Amino acid sequence: MADTAERNSSEQDSDERDDAHLEGIEEGAGCTEIWEHLAENRGE
């Protein structure tokens, strides 16, 4: 994660985010919430 923090904004814009699949999950969510989110969005 430190590598991401060290990137400048132009690099972040050009690279696909590694955590884009977690968008919409609240901070502090547990394993069950993350699993449910991933399962619901698997077909998309």
N, C-alpha and C positions, 0 to 999 in steps of 0.2 A: 504494500500500500504506500510505502514511502516513495517508491518510484513514481507513482501517479501524482503524489503531492508535489514532486519536484519538476514535473513536466510543465511547460508553459501552456497558455491557453490555446495557441495555434496547434500544438501537437495534440492536445486533447480533442480539438474539433476534428482533426483529420483521422484520428484513430477510433475504431469501434470500441465502445466501453465494454470492459470485461463484466461489469455488473449490471448491464442494461436489462437483463432478464429479471432483476430484483426490483425494478421500478414499480412503485405502488405499494411496497411493503413498508409498514411503519418501522421506524427505528426502535430497536429493542424487541422486535418480534422473535418468537422462539422457533424451534425446529418445526413444530406442527404447522404454524402459520406459514412458514416458508414453503414447506412441502405442499400444503393446500394451494398456495398461490401458483407454484410451478405446475402442479397437476391440472389446475383450471386452465392454464394458458399453454399447455403442451401442444395442442393442435394449431395454435395461431402462428 
